[in-house]
Amino acid sequence: MARQALGKGLDALIPVDQDFDSSTPLPKHELPIEAIAPNPFQPRRDFAPRELEELTASIREKGLVQPVIVRPRAGGGFELVAGERRLRAAKLAGLAQIPAVVREVSDQDSLEMALVENIQRTDLNPVEEARAYHQLSAQFNLTQEDMAKKVGKDRSSVANTLRLLKLPERVLEWVETGRLSEGHARAILALESEKAMVSLAEKIMRDKLNVREAERLSQGMSSKVKKGKGPKAEIKDPHVRDLEDTLKRKLGTKVRVLPRGGQKGKIEIEYYSLEDLGRIVELLS
């Protein structure tokens, strides 16, 4: 499925003069590669070695076609804004200089551009993306709606990604390294205690459970916890479980379908903040 076009691409995030002619290429400079410091706001932590090797080989053969974007540093030299993979590969290729576009950008623009570039070109893992959203929110007071517009996603998608940060740190590490998928992570989030979350994560990895199996196991664990607090948990019809699974995936939160005999019943939908409630209402409407 094709990725939705980003609402604010890199070109839109690069501040330019009002009289700048968009049909004219941005002026490039050949800068000493050692004069460029890494971007402290870079959301990506893990760079796939194979992809980096392929890019390095390409640069050795054809040079670096697309320049990196940098900004001047107060103490001299430059700081990378966008192009971390290209900078790393250029260093591995042994380049002494690198083509660069120099721009005056704020800390917020630097983080936004690094985030957008990674989403556009090579997917961040879900934990890296969640941490980048959290940084935008905490450091620059951006709402989920603001962030969604900047990366061309709907607000519910941003909210669902941010919810991953509610996972215990050990589970986050397993998601970040690819041992657990984002779908597995969402199934784990349906549990309330950290101990239960870690236990389910370990079982998913040990038994190589798929997402649907993980969701059903998560639901079963939740039911066991609730025993003794009310009526004895009933064994649900498989069709009802499938409906719950479908609603859970669509709404990105825990959903319970509770039949009450005949054709009546009720649906319980959990939310974790007023903003999360607004997201769910928006999806339902």
NUKOL-215885 format. One record per residue: residue in one letter; chain; x, y, z of N, C-alpha, C in turn. Coordinates in steps of 0.2 Angstrom, whole numbers. Atoms other than C-alpha are relative to their C-alpha. Layout:
> A  A  X  Y  Z  X  Y  Z  X  Y  Z
...
This chain:
> M  A  4  -6  0  0  0  0  4  6  0
> A  A  -4  -6  1  7  17  -5  0  4  6
> R  A  0  -4  -6  12  28  9  -3  7  -2
> Q  A  4  -6  1  1  43  11  5  6  -1
> A  A  -5  -6  1  10  59  4  0  4  6
> L  A  -1  -5  -6  17  70  18  -3  6  -1
> G  A  3  -7  1  7  86  21  6  5  0
> K  A  -6  -5  -1  24  95  24  6  -3  -2
> G  A  -6  3  2  38  89  14  7  4  2
> L  A  -7  -3  -2  57  93  16  0  7  -3
> D  A  0  -7  3  55  108  4  -4  5  3
> A  A  4  -4  -4  41  115  14  3  2  6
> L  A  -3  -1  -7  51  114  30  7  4  -1
> I  A  -7  -4  0  67  123  23  -2  7  -1
> P  A  2  -7  1  65  141  26  4  3  -6
> V  A  -3  -4  5  69  152  11  -2  7  -1
> D  A  1  -7  1  69  170  6  -7  1  -4
> Q  A  6  -1  3  52  177  0  1  1  -7
> D  A  -1  -1  7  59  181  -17  4  -6  -3
> F  A  -4  6  3  67  164  -19  -4  -3  -6
> D  A  4  3  6  62  156  -36  1  -7  1
> S  A  1  7  -1  56  139  -33  3  -5  -6
> S  A  -3  3  5  62  134  -50  7  -1  -1
> T  A  -8  0  0  80  137  -46  2  -4  5
> P  A  -3  4  -5  90  124  -37  3  3  5
> L  A  -3  -3  -6  95  128  -20  8  0  0
> P  A  -7  -1  1  113  134  -19  4  -5  4
> K  A  -3  5  -4  125  120  -14  7  2  1
> H  A  -7  -1  -1  142  121  -6  4  -7  1
> E  A  -4  5  -2  156  109  -4  3  1  6
> L  A  -3  -2  -7  160  108  14  4  -6  3
> P  A  -4  5  -2  173  98  23  -4  -4  5
> I  A  4  5  -3  165  82  30  1  0  7
> E  A  -1  0  -7  173  84  47  -2  6  3
> A  A  3  -6  -3  166  101  49  -8  0  2
> I  A  7  1  -1  148  94  50  -1  -4  6
> A  A  2  4  -6  142  89  67  -7  -4  -1
> P  A  6  4  1  128  76  69  -6  4  3
> N  A  6  -4  -3  110  82  72  -2  -3  6
> P  A  2  2  -6  106  81  90  -7  -2  1
> F  A  7  2  0  88  79  86  -2  -6  -4
> Q  A  1  6  5  90  64  74  -4  -5  4
> P  A  4  5  -4  76  52  79  2  -7  -1
> R  A  -2  7  1  83  37  71  6  -2  4
> R  A  -6  2  -4  95  27  82  3  -6  -4
> D  A  -3  6  4  97  11  71  0  1  -7
> F  A  -1  0  7  104  12  54  2  -7  -3
> A  A  -1  6  3  103  -4  44  7  -1  -3
> P  A  -7  1  3  121  -10  40  0  -1  -7
> R  A  0  2  8  116  -17  23  -2  6  -4
> E  A  2  -6  4  107  -2  17  6  6  0
> L  A  -6  -5  0  122  9  23  6  -2  -4
> E  A  -5  2  4  134  -2  14  -2  1  -8
> E  A  2  -1  7  124  -1  -2  0  7  -2
> L  A  -1  -7  1  123  18  -1  7  2  -1
> T  A  -7  -2  1  142  19  2  3  -3  -6
> A  A  -2  2  6  145  8  -13  -2  5  -6
> S  A  3  -4  5  134  19  -23  4  7  -1
> I  A  -4  -6  -1  143  35  -17  7  -1  -3
> R  A  -7  1  2  160  28  -21  0  -1  -8
> E  A  1  1  7  154  24  -39  -2  6  -4
> K  A  4  -5  3  143  39  -43  1  7  4
> G  A  0  -6  -4  147  52  -29  -7  1  3
> L  A  6  -2  -4  134  60  -18  -4  4  -4
> V  A  4  -4  4  120  66  -29  -4  5  3
> Q  A  5  -4  -4  108  73  -16  4  3  6
> P  A  -4  -3  -6  116  86  -4  -3  -1  6
> V  A  3  -1  -6  114  86  14  -2  7  2
> I  A  2  -6  -2  106  100  23  3  1  7
> V  A  -3  -2  -6  115  109  37  -2  7  2
> R  A  1  -7  -3  114  124  48  7  2  3
> P  A  -6  -2  -4  128  135  55  0  -1  7
> R  A  0  1  -7  134  132  72  3  6  3
> A  A  -3  -6  -4  137  146  85  7  0  1
> G  A  -7  1  -2  154  140  89  5  -1  -7
> G  A  -4  1  7  159  138  70  -2  -7  -2
> G  A  1  6  3  157  124  58  -8  -1  -1
> F  A  7  1  2  140  116  54  -3  -6  4
> E  A  3  5  -3  127  105  61  -5  -3  -5
> L  A  5  3  5  117  92  51  -7  1  2
> V  A  7  -1  -1  99  95  49  -4  -6  -3
> A  A  3  6  3  94  81  36  5  -3  -4
> G  A  -5  3  4  104  68  28  5  -5  4
> E  A  -4  4  -5  111  57  42  3  -6  -4
> R  A  -3  6  4  113  41  31  5  2  -5
> R  A  -5  -2  5  121  51  17  7  2  3
> L  A  -6  -2  -3  133  59  29  5  -6  2
> R  A  -4  6  -3  138  42  37  3  -4  -6
> A  A  -2  4  6  139  33  20  6  4  -3
> A  A  -5  -4  3  150  48  13  7  -1  4
> K  A  -6  1  -4  162  46  28  3  -7  -1
> L  A  -2  7  1  163  27  25  3  -1  -7
> A  A  -2  0  7  166  30  6  7  4  0
> G  A  -6  -4  0  181  41  11  0  7  -3
> L  A  0  -7  3  175  58  5  3  5  5
> A  A  -3  -5  -5  184  73  12  -5  6  0
> Q  A  5  -5  0  170  85  6  -6  -3  -2
> I  A  6  2  1  152  84  4  -5  5  -2
> P  A  4  -5  3  139  94  -6  -5  1  6
> A  A  4  -1  -6  128  103  7  -4  7  -2
> V  A  4  -6  0  114  116  7  0  3  7
> V  A  0  -4  -6  116  129  21  -6  4  1
> R  A  6  -4  -1  101  135  29  -1  2  8
> E  A  1  -2  -7  96  145  45  -7  -3  2
> V  A  7  3  -2  83  134  54  1  -1  8
> S  A  1  0  -7  77  133  72  1  -8  2
> D  A  -1  6  -3  79  118  84  -6  -4  -2
> Q  A  7  4  2  60  113  80  0  -2  -7
> D  A  0  2  7  63  114  61  5  -6  -1
> S  A  -6  5  1  79  103  63  -3  -7  2
> L  A  3  6  -2  69  90  72  -6  -2  -5
> E  A  5  1  5  54  91  60  3  -3  -6
> M  A  -3  2  6  65  89  45  3  -7  0
> A  A  -3  7  -1  74  74  52  -5  -5  0
> L  A  5  5  0  58  66  56  -3  -1  -6
> V  A  3  1  6  50  69  40  4  -3  -5
> E  A  -4  3  5  65  64  30  0  -8  1
> N  A  -1  7  -2  66  47  39  -7  -3  -2
> I  A  6  3  2  47  44  36  -1  0  -7
> Q  A  1  0  7  48  49  18  4  -5  -3
> R  A  -4  4  4  63  39  13  1  -7  3
> T  A  -1  7  -3  66  24  26  -3  1  6
> D  A  4  0  -6  54  20  39  4  0  6
> L  A  -2  0  -7  58  24  57  -3  -7  3
> N  A  4  5  -3  54  9  68  -5  4  5
> P  A  6  -4  -3  38  13  78  2  3  7
> V  A  -2  -4  -6  47  17  94  4  6  -1
> E  A  -3  -6  2  59  29  86  -5  6  -2
> E  A  5  -4  2  44  37  78  -4  3  6
> A  A  3  -2  -6  35  38  95  4  5  4
> R  A  -5  -5  -4  50  46  104  0  7  -4
> A  A  0  -6  4  51  59  90  -6  4  1
> Y  A  6  -4  -1  33  64  92  0  2  7
> H  A  0  -2  -7  35  64  111  4  6  1
> Q  A  -5  -6  -1  50  76  109  -3  6  -3
> L  A  3  -5  3  40  87  97  -5  3  5
> S  A  5  -2  -4  26  88  109  3  3  7
> A  A  -3  -2  -6  36  90  125  4  6  0
> Q  A  -4  -5  0  49  102  119  -3  6  -4
> F  A  3  -5  4  39  112  107  -7  1  0
> N  A  8  -1  -2  21  111  114  -4  -1  -6
> L  A  5  2  6  14  103  97  -5  -4  2
> T  A  5  5  -1  -2  95  98  0  -6  -5
> Q  A  0  6  5  -6  78  90  -2  2  -7
> E  A  2  -2  6  -15  87  77  5  4  -4
> D  A  -6  -4  3  0  99  73  5  -5  -3
> M  A  -5  4  2  11  84  72  -2  -4  -6
> A  A  3  4  5  -1  74  61  1  4  -7
> K  A  -1  -4  6  -1  88  48  7  1  -3
> K  A  -7  -1  2  18  90  48  2  -7  -4
> V  A  -2  7  3  20  71  43  -5  -3  -4
> G  A  5  3  5  5  69  33  -4  -6  2
> K  A  4  5  -3  -4  57  44  -6  2  4
> D  A  6  -2  -4  -21  57  53  2  0  7
> R  A  -2  0  -7  -21  61  71  0  -6  4
> S  A  1  6  -4  -27  44  77  7  -4  -1
> S  A  -6  3  1  -11  37  69  6  2  4
> V  A  -5  -2  -5  0  48  79  -1  -1  7
> A  A  2  2  -7  -10  45  95  2  -7  1
> N  A  -2  7  -1  -8  26  92  7  -1  1
> T  A  -8  0  -1  11  28  90  2  2  6
> L  A  -2  -2  -6  13  38  105  -2  -4  6
> R  A  3  4  -6  3  26  116  6  -6  1
> L  A  -5  6  -1  18  13  113  5  2  5
> L  A  -5  -2  -5  28  23  125  -3  -1  7
> K  A  3  2  -6  16  17  139  3  -7  2
> L  A  -3  6  -1  25  0  137  6  0  4
> P  A  -7  1  -4  39  -6  149  6  1  -4
> E  A  -6  -1  4  56  -1  144  3  -6  -4
> R  A  -3  6  3  61  -19  141  -4  -2  -6
> V  A  4  2  6  46  -22  129  1  5  -6
> L  A  -1  -5  5  50  -6  120  7  -2  -4
> E  A  -7  2  3  68  -12  117  -2  -6  -5
> W  A  1  5  5  61  -28  109  -4  2  -6
> V  A  4  -3  6  49  -18  98  5  4  -5
> E  A  -4  -5  4  63  -6  93  5  -5  -4
> T  A  -5  4  4  75  -21  88  -4  -5  -5
> G  A  4  4  5  61  -29  78  -2  -7  3
> R  A  2  6  -3  58  -44  90  -7  -1  0
> L  A  8  0  0  40  -39  92  -2  6  -5
> S  A  2  -5  5  30  -30  79  -4  5  3
> E  A  5  -6  -3  19  -14  81  -6  -3  2
> G  A  6  4  -2  4  -26  81  0  -3  6
> H  A  -1  3  -7  11  -36  95  0  5  5
> A  A  0  -6  -6  14  -20  105  -7  2  1
> R  A  7  -2  -1  -4  -15  103  -4  -5  4
> A  A  3  6  -4  -10  -32  109  2  1  8
> I  A  -3  0  -6  2  -30  124  -3  6  4
> L  A  3  -7  -3  -5  -12  128  -7  -1  3
> A  A  7  2  -3  -22  -20  132  1  -2  7
> L  A  -1  2  -7  -15  -26  148  2  6  5
> E  A  0  -6  -5  -14  -15  164  7  0  3
> S  A  -6  0  -4  1  -21  174  7  -1  -5
> E  A  -6  1  3  19  -20  168  3  -7  0
> K  A  -2  7  0  23  -37  174  -4  -5  -5
> A  A  3  3  5  9  -44  163  2  1  -7
> M  A  -2  -2  7  15  -34  148  6  -4  -1
> V  A  -6  4  1  32  -42  150  -1  -7  -1
> S  A  1  7  0  26  -59  153  -3  -2  -7
> L  A  3  1  7  15  -58  137  5  1  -6
> A  A  -5  -1  5  29  -51  127  5  -6  -1
> E  A  -5  6  0  41  -65  132  -3  -6  -3
> K  A  3  6  3  28  -78  127  -1  1  -7
> I  A  0  -1  8  25  -70  110  6  -2  -3
> M  A  -6  1  4  43  -71  106  2  -8  1
> R  A  -1  7  -1  45  -88  114  -4  -5  -5
> D  A  5  4  4  30  -96  105  -1  2  -7
> K  A  1  -2  7  32  -86  89  -7  1  -2
> L  A  7  -1  1  14  -80  91  -1  6  -6
> N  A  2  -5  4  6  -70  77  -4  5  3
> V  A  3  -5  -3  -3  -54  80  -7  -2  3
> R  A  7  3  -2  -21  -62  81  1  -4  6
> E  A  0  4  -6  -15  -75  93  2  4  6
> A  A  -2  -4  -6  -7  -62  104  -6  4  2
> E  A  6  -3  -2  -23  -52  104  -4  -4  4
> R  A  5  5  -4  -33  -67  110  3  -2  6
> L  A  -3  1  -6  -20  -71  123  -1  6  5
> S  A  0  -6  -4  -20  -53  129  -7  0  3
> Q  A  7  0  -2  -39  -54  130  -1  -5  6
> G  A  0  5  -5  -38  -70  140  3  2  7
> M  A  -3  -2  -6  -26  -63  152  -4  6  4
> S  A  4  -6  -3  -37  -47  155  -6  -3  4
> S  A  6  3  -3  -52  -58  159  2  -4  6
> K  A  -2  3  -6  -42  -68  172  1  5  5
> V  A  -1  -5  -5  -37  -53  181  -6  3  3
> K  A  6  -3  -2  -55  -47  182  -4  -5  4
> K  A  4  5  -3  -61  -63  189  0  2  8
> G  A  1  -1  -7  -68  -61  207  -2  7  1
> K  A  2  -7  -1  -72  -42  204  -7  0  -2
> G  A  7  -1  3  -89  -46  196  -2  -7  -2
> P  A  2  7  3  -98  -60  187  5  -4  -3
> K  A  -4  5  3  -89  -75  181  1  2  -7
> A  A  -1  -1  7  -81  -72  164  -3  -5  -4
> E  A  4  5  5  -91  -80  150  5  -2  -5
> I  A  -4  2  6  -83  -90  136  -4  3  -6
> K  A  4  -4  5  -87  -78  121  0  -4  -6
> D  A  1  2  7  -93  -83  104  6  2  -4
> P  A  -6  -1  5  -79  -84  91  -2  7  -4
> H  A  2  -6  4  -89  -71  81  1  6  4
> V  A  -1  -6  -4  -89  -59  95  7  2  2
> R  A  -7  -1  0  -71  -61  98  3  3  -6
> D  A  -3  -3  6  -67  -57  80  -3  7  -1
> L  A  2  -7  0  -78  -42  81  4  5  5
> E  A  -4  -4  -4  -69  -36  96  7  1  -3
> D  A  -7  -1  3  -52  -39  87  0  5  -5
> T  A  0  -5  6  -58  -29  72  -1  7  3
> L  A  1  -7  -3  -64  -14  83  6  2  3
> K  A  -6  -1  -3  -48  -15  93  5  3  -5
> R  A  -5  -2  5  -37  -13  77  -3  7  -3
> K  A  2  -6  3  -48  0  70  0  7  4
> L  A  0  -5  -5  -49  11  86  6  1  3
> G  A  -6  -1  -3  -32  8  92  0  0  8
> T  A  1  0  -7  -38  4  110  -4  -6  2
> K  A  4  7  -3  -46  -10  121  -7  1  -1
> V  A  7  0  1  -64  -14  116  -3  -7  2
> R  A  4  6  -2  -76  -26  124  -7  0  -3
> V  A  7  0  2  -92  -32  116  -3  -5  5
> L  A  3  3  -5  -104  -38  130  -7  -2  -2
> P  A  7  2  2  -119  -48  124  -4  -1  7
> R  A  4  0  -6  -134  -47  136  -6  -5  -1
> G  A  5  4  2  -145  -61  129  -4  3  -6
> G  A  4  -2  6  -155  -61  113  4  4  -4
> Q  A  -4  -4  4  -149  -47  102  2  6  3
> K  A  -2  -6  -4  -145  -34  115  7  -1  3
> G  A  -6  0  -3  -129  -30  123  3  7  0
> K  A  -3  -6  0  -116  -16  125  7  0  -3
> I  A  -7  0  2  -99  -11  118  4  5  5
> E  A  -4  -4  -4  -86  -4  130  7  2  -3
> I  A  -6  -3  3  -72  7  123  4  4  5
> E  A  -4  -3  -5  -57  12  134  4  6  -3
> Y  A  -4  -6  3  -48  29  132  5  1  6
> Y  A  -5  -1  -5  -33  35  141  2  7  2
> S  A  0  -8  -2  -34  54  141  -5  3  -4
> L  A  5  -4  3  -46  67  135  2  1  -8
> E  A  -2  -1  7  -36  69  119  -1  -7  -4
> D  A  2  7  3  -37  50  116  -7  -1  -1
> L  A  8  1  1  -56  51  119  -2  4  -6
> G  A  1  -4  6  -56  65  106  1  -4  -7
> R  A  -2  4  6  -47  54  94  -5  -6  -2
> I  A  5  6  1  -59  39  96  -7  3  -3
> V  A  6  -3  2  -74  51  94  1  2  -7
> E  A  -2  -2  7  -66  58  78  -1  -6  -5
> L  A  0  6  4  -64  40  71  -7  -3  -1
> L  A  7  3  0  -82  35  76  -5  5  -4
> S  A  4  -5  3  -89  51  68  1  0  -8
